Each structure stands twice: as C-alpha cells, then as structure tokens.
C-alpha cells in the first residue's frame, strides 16, 4: 500500500508572521483509497475544497508561510482533532463520545456525505488510522 502524500510546507519568510493552513486541498488519491470507496472516486472528491491551494500562492510569494495538504480529505482530514473519530469508520474504536462533527460523518476520517451516504466498503483498522496520521497529518 502506497503512502499518503505529506503536506507541502512553506516556512514564513521575511516580515509576515503568517502561516496559512489549507487542509482540504489534497488531490493525490492513491489507488488503494479509491478501491476502498463504496461509490468510487467521485464520492471522495465531493469532500475537497477544489483548488483552494491556488488561493495562497500569491501570499506565499510575498513571504507568508503555508501548510498545504496533498493527501485527500477523504483519507485524513487535517482540519480535525486526531480524536474526532466516528466509531463506525474505525474497527473496534469505542473510546469516548464522538464529537458532533464525527457523529455527522465528518471526523478525522470522513465516513459519509449527504450526497453519497456511507463512503467506505468497510471500516479501517486502528493501525491504518495511525499510518494515515503519521503519513499526512503529523508532518
């Protein structure tokens, strides 16, 4: 199984003390992720904020810092806390009460959308969640 792409990090330069976060820009869909999708790639791309990474180019050019996700939000949502887990999407996960966003299907690993319903053919293991966090969330 191939790794998820880590984010692109542009350190701040110059006098602008700004770091922009672009967590839903990822469009690097590995084949294994698409294969896990119940309704194919189009159901996963619905989670993207299309081309938002292009909005920060000029600011980065002027010295602002930026962290731009390359991994798709469908694999790991870098705009969620690592404990925002929908138990339906992680095998055997029973800790705590899910956050309102996780209960709504938009936790650290999105589980469903209004347009497509449940996204995945089966839950992922806790080991798979840890790998996704390591590859694309923590960097």
C-alpha positions as CSV (number, residue, x, y, z in Angstrom):
1,X,0.0,0.0,0.0
2,X,1.5,3.3,-1.0
3,X,1.9,6.2,1.4
4,X,-0.2,9.2,1.6
5,X,1.5,12.4,0.4
6,X,2.7,14.6,3.2
7,X,1.7,18.3,3.2
8,X,3.7,20.9,1.4
9,X,5.2,23.3,4.0
10,X,6.3,26.8,3.1
11,X,8.1,28.4,6.1
12,X,7.4,32.1,6.6
13,X,10.0,34.4,5.1
14,X,10.5,38.0,5.7
15,X,8.4,40.1,8.0
16,X,5.0,38.5,7.6
17,X,4.2,36.5,10.7
18,X,1.5,34.5,9.0
19,X,1.1,30.8,8.4
20,X,-1.9,29.8,6.2
21,X,-3.5,26.4,6.6
22,X,-5.0,24.7,3.5
23,X,-6.2,21.3,4.9
24,X,-8.7,20.3,2.2
25,X,-6.7,20.9,-0.9
26,X,-5.4,17.3,-1.3
27,X,-6.0,15.7,-4.7
28,X,-3.4,12.9,-4.6
29,X,-5.7,9.9,-4.5
30,X,-3.8,6.6,-4.2
31,X,-5.5,3.7,-6.0
32,X,-6.0,1.8,-2.7
33,X,-8.1,4.6,-1.3
34,X,-10.3,4.7,-4.4
35,X,-10.7,0.9,-4.2
36,X,-12.0,1.3,-0.6
37,X,-14.7,3.7,-1.7
38,X,-18.2,2.3,-1.9
39,X,-19.2,4.7,-4.7
40,X,-15.8,5.4,-6.4
41,X,-13.6,8.5,-6.7
42,X,-16.4,11.0,-7.4
43,X,-17.9,10.3,-3.9
44,X,-14.5,11.2,-2.4
45,X,-13.8,14.3,-4.4
46,X,-17.0,15.8,-3.1
47,X,-15.1,16.4,0.2
48,X,-12.5,18.6,-1.5
49,X,-12.3,22.4,-1.5
50,X,-11.4,22.5,-5.1
51,X,-8.2,24.4,-6.0
52,X,-8.1,26.3,-2.7
53,X,-4.3,25.7,-2.7
54,X,-4.1,28.2,-5.5
55,X,-5.6,31.0,-3.3
56,X,-2.4,31.1,-1.2
57,X,0.2,31.2,-4.0
58,X,0.4,35.0,-4.0
59,X,0.7,35.2,-0.2
60,X,3.4,32.6,-0.2
61,X,5.2,34.5,-2.9
62,X,5.2,37.6,-0.6
63,X,6.6,35.6,2.4
64,X,3.6,34.2,4.2
65,X,4.1,30.6,5.4
66,X,1.7,27.9,4.4
67,X,0.9,24.2,5.1
68,X,-0.9,22.7,2.1
69,X,-2.4,19.2,2.3
70,X,-1.7,16.9,-0.6
71,X,-3.4,13.9,0.9
72,X,-7.2,13.9,0.2
73,X,-9.5,14.9,3.0
74,X,-11.3,11.6,2.4
75,X,-8.2,9.7,3.7
76,X,-7.5,12.0,6.6
77,X,-8.9,15.4,7.5
78,X,-6.1,17.7,8.6
79,X,-8.7,20.2,9.9
80,X,-9.9,17.8,12.6
81,X,-8.6,16.9,16.0
82,X,-7.0,13.4,16.0
83,X,-9.6,12.2,18.4
84,X,-12.6,13.3,16.3
85,X,-13.4,9.7,15.4
86,X,-16.6,8.2,14.1
87,X,-16.6,4.7,15.6
88,X,-18.4,3.4,12.5
89,X,-15.3,4.0,10.4
90,X,-12.6,2.6,12.7
91,X,-12.7,-1.1,13.6
92,X,-13.1,-1.7,17.3
93,X,-13.0,2.0,18.2
94,X,-15.1,2.6,21.4
95,X,-13.3,5.4,23.3
96,X,-15.3,8.4,24.4
97,X,-18.3,10.1,22.9
98,X,-17.8,11.2,19.3
99,X,-17.8,14.9,18.6
100,X,-20.8,16.4,16.8
101,X,-18.8,16.6,13.5
102,X,-17.7,12.9,13.8
103,X,-21.3,11.9,14.5
104,X,-22.3,13.8,11.4
105,X,-19.7,11.8,9.3
106,X,-17.0,14.4,9.1
107,X,-14.5,13.2,11.7
108,X,-10.7,12.7,11.2
109,X,-11.6,10.1,8.6
110,X,-14.9,11.2,6.9
111,X,-17.5,8.4,6.9
112,X,-20.3,9.7,4.9
113,X,-21.7,12.7,2.9
114,X,-25.2,13.8,2.4
115,X,-24.9,13.2,-1.4
116,X,-23.3,9.8,-1.3
117,X,-24.2,8.2,2.1
118,X,-21.6,5.9,3.6
119,X,-18.3,6.3,1.8
120,X,-16.4,3.1,2.6
121,X,-16.9,-0.6,1.9
122,X,-15.6,-1.5,5.4
123,X,-14.1,0.1,8.5
124,X,-10.4,0.6,8.7
125,X,-8.1,-0.7,11.4
126,X,-6.6,1.4,14.1
127,X,-3.2,0.6,12.6
128,X,-4.4,2.1,9.3
129,X,-5.6,5.2,11.1
130,X,-2.2,5.5,12.7
131,X,-0.4,5.1,9.4
132,X,-2.6,7.9,7.8
133,X,-1.9,10.2,10.8
134,X,1.8,9.5,10.5
135,X,2.0,10.0,6.7
136,X,-0.2,13.1,6.2
137,X,-1.5,14.5,9.5
138,X,1.5,14.9,11.9
139,X,4.1,16.2,9.4
